[in-house]
Amino acid sequence: MKLAAELKAFEVRLGHRFKQPALLIEAMTHSSLSSATRNDNQRLEFLGDRVLGLVMSEALLDHDTDAAEGLLAPRFNAMVRKETCAEVAREIDLGAALKMGRSEMLSGGRRKQALLADALEAVIAAVYRDAGYDVARKLVLNLWGKRIASAQKDARDAKTSLQEWAQSRGMPPPKYVEVGRSGPDHAPVFEIEARLEDGHVTKASATSKRQAQQVAAAEMLEKLEAGK
């Protein structure tokens, strides 16, 4: 089975050449394009979530051999949450090769956090089935890179951290305001602004209000740390 040019290019960005190209095609097919002859990536996403979880559990244990479970759990959640997976997916431009229906594509599907995160997990499962656990593990560790070493910092909830930042400076808690909504009713995309009393504003979009608030808060923290 031959791969389309965009999938061949994605193999290069991913760092894995598939012996079974059908696995990559399935991993990169969104449900909006599935049919009787084309499988979508939901089943692989289910498996990839478990593979990613195992790799991250091992990596965090190895990185901090003295950490108790109570410390490891939030670090683990920070590494496998949708926001992190989507961030990794964007770094390898996964969206450019993702296959989806026309309506999903026109609604910005290639940029949607949930779609990118799910597709990345499906790709991890595809690599696992194509070449085994050791290869999948190496791939995940390469893609996540320095994030694992900084997991302790990343484990902090962005909204909580931003609230603490504001309160330490005598400000009221940040406000999160829904400023837009797009997409169909069954798969809405929410646009949220995080606002501080001093006038700082950041905006983020996601498929849930909670996720959008977290991303907006994280971007606000980055902005503040950069002194902007």
PyMOL commands that set and color helices and strands:
alter all, ss='L'
color gray80, all
select helices_A, chain A and resi 5-14+21-27+31-33+42-63+69-80+82-91+94-97+102-106+109-111+113-131+133-147+151-154+158-168+209-225
alter helices_A, ss='H'
color red, helices_A
select strands_A, chain A and resi 175-182+189-195+201-206
alter strands_A, ss='S'
color yellow, strands_A
deselect
rebuild
show_as cartoon
